[in-house]
Amino acid sequence: MGYKRSFAVKNTEPLPPCMNLRSKAIYVTGDPDPRSPEEEGSTRFNCWCNKTQHTLGPDQQLVDRHDCVHGRVCYQGRA
């Protein structure tokens, strides 16, 4: 049997974002779908929290697409 190399595949499917997460892409496309290519560039520099109207969330942590997901203290899911 020959040598077989394998790598752990990281789940690239992003978790649904908090309903209070805002980015420029949402206002351009109107689509808050996290799989949207426009959302891929949503970093701390063009995201903000709709509750605080700032780059810091209610928990005083930075806001961004990959951090504002289920498990964060201030996270609110979509109804």
Phi and psi in degrees as GROMACS dihedral restraints (atoms count N, CA, C in turn):
[ dihedral_restraints ]
;  ai    aj    ak    al  type     phi  dphi    fc
    3     4     5     6     1   -80.8    20    10
    4     5     6     7     1   170.0    20    10
    6     7     8     9     1   -73.3    20    10
    7     8     9    10     1   132.4    20    10
    9    10    11    12     1  -123.8    20    10
   10    11    12    13     1   123.3    20    10
   12    13    14    15     1  -101.9    20    10
   13    14    15    16     1   134.2    20    10
   15    16    17    18     1  -137.8    20    10
   16    17    18    19     1   154.9    20    10
   18    19    20    21     1  -126.7    20    10
   19    20    21    22     1   146.7    20    10
   21    22    23    24     1   -70.0    20    10
   22    23    24    25     1   129.9    20    10
   24    25    26    27     1   -92.3    20    10
   25    26    27    28     1   121.3    20    10
   27    28    29    30     1   -78.2    20    10
   28    29    30    31     1   137.3    20    10
   30    31    32    33     1   -66.8    20    10
   31    32    33    34     1   115.3    20    10
   33    34    35    36     1   -93.7    20    10
   34    35    36    37     1    -4.0    20    10
   36    37    38    39     1   -74.7    20    10
   37    38    39    40     1   110.2    20    10
   39    40    41    42     1   -69.4    20    10
   40    41    42    43     1   147.4    20    10
   42    43    44    45     1   -70.4    20    10
   43    44    45    46     1   154.1    20    10
   45    46    47    48     1   -59.3    20    10
   46    47    48    49     1   135.6    20    10
   48    49    50    51     1   -77.5    20    10
   49    50    51    52     1   163.1    20    10
   51    52    53    54     1   -60.9    20    10
   52    53    54    55     1   143.8    20    10
   54    55    56    57     1   -67.1    20    10
   55    56    57    58     1   -14.1    20    10
   57    58    59    60     1   -93.3    20    10
   58    59    60    61     1    -4.0    20    10
   60    61    62    63     1   -73.4    20    10
   61    62    63    64     1   130.9    20    10
   63    64    65    66     1  -126.6    20    10
   64    65    66    67     1   148.5    20    10
   66    67    68    69     1  -147.6    20    10
   67    68    69    70     1   164.5    20    10
   69    70    71    72     1   -59.7    20    10
   70    71    72    73     1   -35.1    20    10
   72    73    74    75     1   -60.7    20    10
   73    74    75    76     1   -35.4    20    10
   75    76    77    78     1   -61.6    20    10
   76    77    78    79     1   -37.9    20    10
   78    79    80    81     1   -80.5    20    10
   79    80    81    82     1   -19.5    20    10
   81    82    83    84     1   -83.8    20    10
   82    83    84    85     1   -47.8    20    10
   84    85    86    87     1   -96.1    20    10
   85    86    87    88     1   -24.6    20    10
   87    88    89    90     1    75.3    20    10
   88    89    90    91     1     9.7    20    10
   90    91    92    93     1  -118.2    20    10
   91    92    93    94     1   109.0    20    10
   93    94    95    96     1   -81.8    20    10
   94    95    96    97     1    14.0    20    10
   96    97    98    99     1   -63.7    20    10
   97    98    99   100     1   121.2    20    10
   99   100   101   102     1   -67.0    20    10
  100   101   102   103     1   -15.5    20    10
  102   103   104   105     1   -86.7    20    10
  103   104   105   106     1    -5.7    20    10
  105   106   107   108     1   -63.2    20    10
  106   107   108   109     1   135.6    20    10
  108   109   110   111     1   -58.1    20    10
  109   110   111   112     1   -30.3    20    10
  111   112   113   114     1   -67.7    20    10
  112   113   114   115     1   -29.3    20    10
  114   115   116   117     1   -73.6    20    10
  115   116   117   118     1   -20.4    20    10
  117   118   119   120     1   -58.6    20    10
  118   119   120   121     1   -32.6    20    10
  120   121   122   123     1   -89.6    20    10
  121   122   123   124     1     5.7    20    10
  123   124   125   126     1   -76.1    20    10
  124   125   126   127     1   100.9    20    10
  126   127   128   129     1  -114.0    20    10
  127   128   129   130     1  -174.5    20    10
  129   130   131   132     1   -59.4    20    10
  130   131   132   133     1   -22.2    20    10
  132   133   134   135     1   -82.2    20    10
  133   134   135   136     1   -16.2    20    10
  135   136   137   138     1  -133.2    20    10
  136   137   138   139     1    26.9    20    10
  138   139   140   141     1  -120.0    20    10
  139   140   141   142     1   151.3    20    10
  141   142   143   144     1  -150.7    20    10
  142   143   144   145     1   164.6    20    10
  144   145   146   147     1   -93.9    20    10
  145   146   147   148     1   130.2    20    10
  147   148   149   150     1   -69.8    20    10
  148   149   150   151     1   -24.8    20    10
  150   151   152   153     1   -72.5    20    10
  151   152   153   154     1   -44.6    20    10
  153   154   155   156     1   -96.4    20    10
  154   155   156   157     1   -16.2    20    10
  156   157   158   159     1    57.9    20    10
  157   158   159   160     1    37.4    20    10
  159   160   161   162     1  -147.8    20    10
  160   161   162   163     1   172.1    20    10
  162   163   164   165     1   -80.4    20    10
  163   164   165   166     1    -1.7    20    10
  165   166   167   168     1  -108.6    20    10
  166   167   168   169     1   137.8    20    10
  168   169   170   171     1   -82.3    20    10
  169   170   171   172     1   179.2    20    10
  171   172   173   174     1   -58.9    20    10
  172   173   174   175     1   -22.1    20    10
  174   175   176   177     1   -90.5    20    10
  175   176   177   178     1     9.8    20    10
  177   178   179   180     1    64.8    20    10
  178   179   180   181     1    21.9    20    10
  180   181   182   183     1  -105.0    20    10
  181   182   183   184     1   153.7    20    10
  183   184   185   186     1   -62.9    20    10
  184   185   186   187     1   146.7    20    10
  186   187   188   189     1   -98.4    20    10
  187   188   189   190     1   133.3    20    10
  189   190   191   192     1  -163.4    20    10
  190   191   192   193     1   166.4    20    10
  192   193   194   195     1   -57.9    20    10
  193   194   195   196     1   -36.1    20    10
  195   196   197   198     1   -89.5    20    10
  196   197   198   199     1   -14.8    20    10
  198   199   200   201     1   -99.1    20    10
  199   200   201   202     1   -24.4    20    10
  201   202   203   204     1   -90.7    20    10
  202   203   204   205     1    67.3    20    10
  204   205   206   207     1  -130.9    20    10
  205   206   207   208     1   174.0    20    10
  207   208   209   210     1   -51.3    20    10
  208   209   210   211     1   134.5    20    10
  210   211   212   213     1   112.6    20    10
  211   212   213   214     1   -23.4    20    10
  213   214   215   216     1   -77.8    20    10
  214   215   216   217     1   142.9    20    10
  216   217   218   219     1   -55.6    20    10
  217   218   219   220     1   -40.6    20    10
  219   220   221   222     1   -94.0    20    10
  220   221   222   223     1     5.0    20    10
  222   223   224   225     1   -60.9    20    10
  223   224   225   226     1   136.1    20    10
  225   226   227   228     1  -128.9    20    10
  226   227   228   229     1   122.3    20    10
  228   229   230   231     1   -78.0    20    10
  229   230   231   232     1   165.6    20    10
  231   232   233   234     1   -81.2    20    10
  232   233   234   235     1   139.5    20    10
